Amino acid sequence: MGIFLLYDSTDENSFNHIRNWIKQIEQHANNNVVKVLVGNKSDRPDKVVENERGKALADEYKMSFFEASAKADVNVKESFEFLAKEIFKRGIESSSSKNLKVNEMNQDSKKDGKCCG
């Protein structure tokens, strides 16, 4: 229901692998899966992947982006809370949509006098 795509901000190769991981997700995961891109090690002075590049990639794939540092405890809790809230929100929307369809089917069967199949 939710996937973190995490790259190391000090490692260009880990950032470059994100596109491949997204292709794998698109091939094998549910279309409604919540994806969040996280650039880790944001506190490091030797960063090679700047925040703007991470944000641009997230925008390209229409996903949310967090720059985080596990060591400095920056945006770790926030990214997990965001993912959980988005999963919950999509679950509610999906349930509401299914209930609406069932209600519409019930109304249609009452109109033509048929019931229950």
C-alpha positions as CSV (number, residue, x, y, z in Angstrom):
1,M,0.0,0.0,0.0
2,G,3.0,2.3,0.5
3,I,6.6,2.4,-0.7
4,F,9.5,4.5,0.3
5,L,12.1,5.0,-2.5
6,L,15.2,6.0,-0.6
7,Y,18.4,7.2,-2.0
8,D,21.7,8.2,-0.3
9,S,22.3,11.9,-1.0
10,T,26.1,11.3,-0.9
11,D,25.9,8.6,-3.6
12,E,25.0,9.5,-7.2
13,N,24.5,5.9,-8.1
14,S,21.8,5.3,-5.5
15,F,19.9,8.3,-6.9
16,N,20.3,7.0,-10.5
17,H,18.7,3.7,-9.5
18,I,15.4,5.4,-8.5
19,R,14.1,5.3,-12.1
20,N,14.7,1.6,-12.3
21,W,12.9,1.0,-9.0
22,I,9.9,3.1,-10.2
23,K,9.7,0.9,-13.4
24,Q,9.6,-2.2,-11.2
25,I,6.9,-0.7,-9.0
26,E,4.9,0.3,-12.1
27,Q,5.2,-3.3,-13.4
28,H,4.5,-5.2,-10.2
29,A,2.6,-3.0,-7.7
30,N,-1.0,-1.8,-7.4
31,N,-1.6,1.4,-9.3
32,N,-3.0,3.0,-6.2
33,V,0.2,2.4,-4.1
34,V,1.5,5.5,-2.3
35,K,5.1,6.3,-3.3
36,V,7.3,8.7,-1.4
37,L,10.8,9.7,-2.5
38,V,13.3,10.2,0.4
39,G,16.8,11.7,0.0
40,N,18.7,10.5,3.1
41,K,21.8,11.9,4.7
42,S,20.7,15.5,4.1
43,D,23.0,16.5,7.0
44,R,26.2,15.5,5.3
45,P,28.5,18.1,3.9
46,D,29.6,15.7,1.1
47,K,26.2,15.6,-0.6
48,V,26.3,15.1,-4.3
49,V,22.5,15.0,-4.9
50,E,21.0,18.4,-4.1
51,N,17.5,18.8,-2.8
52,E,16.3,20.4,-6.0
53,R,17.1,17.3,-8.1
54,G,15.3,15.0,-5.7
55,K,12.2,17.3,-5.7
56,A,12.3,17.5,-9.5
57,L,12.4,13.7,-9.8
58,A,9.5,13.3,-7.3
59,D,7.5,15.9,-9.3
60,E,8.2,14.1,-12.5
61,Y,6.6,10.9,-11.1
62,K,3.9,12.7,-9.2
63,M,5.1,11.6,-5.7
64,S,5.9,13.3,-2.5
65,F,9.5,14.1,-1.5
66,F,11.3,14.4,1.8
67,E,14.9,15.3,2.4
68,A,15.9,13.5,5.6
69,S,18.7,12.5,7.9
70,A,18.3,9.4,10.0
71,K,21.4,10.4,12.0
72,A,20.2,13.9,12.8
73,D,16.5,12.7,13.1
74,V,15.3,15.2,10.4
75,N,12.0,14.3,8.6
76,V,12.1,10.7,9.6
77,K,9.0,10.7,11.7
78,E,7.3,13.2,9.3
79,S,7.9,11.0,6.2
80,F,6.5,7.9,8.0
81,E,3.5,9.9,9.2
82,F,2.8,11.3,5.8
83,L,3.0,7.8,4.2
84,A,0.6,6.4,6.8
85,K,-1.9,9.3,6.3
86,E,-1.8,8.9,2.5
87,I,-2.4,5.2,2.7
88,F,-5.3,5.7,5.1
89,K,-6.8,8.5,3.0
90,R,-6.6,6.4,-0.2
91,G,-8.2,3.5,1.7
92,I,-11.1,5.7,2.7
93,E,-11.5,7.1,-0.8
94,S,-11.4,3.6,-2.2
95,S,-14.0,2.3,0.3
96,S,-16.3,5.3,-0.5
97,S,-16.0,4.6,-4.2
98,K,-16.9,0.9,-3.8
99,N,-19.9,1.8,-1.5
100,L,-21.1,4.3,-4.1
101,K,-21.0,1.7,-6.9
102,V,-22.9,-0.8,-4.8
103,N,-25.5,1.8,-3.9
104,E,-25.9,2.7,-7.6
105,M,-26.3,-1.0,-8.5
106,N,-29.0,-1.3,-5.8
107,Q,-30.8,1.7,-7.2
108,D,-30.7,0.4,-10.7
109,S,-32.1,-3.0,-9.8
110,K,-35.0,-1.3,-8.0
111,K,-35.8,0.8,-11.1
112,D,-36.3,-2.2,-13.4
113,G,-38.0,-4.3,-10.8
114,K,-35.2,-6.9,-10.6
115,C,-33.4,-7.8,-7.5
116,C,-30.5,-9.8,-6.5
117,G,-29.1,-10.9,-9.8
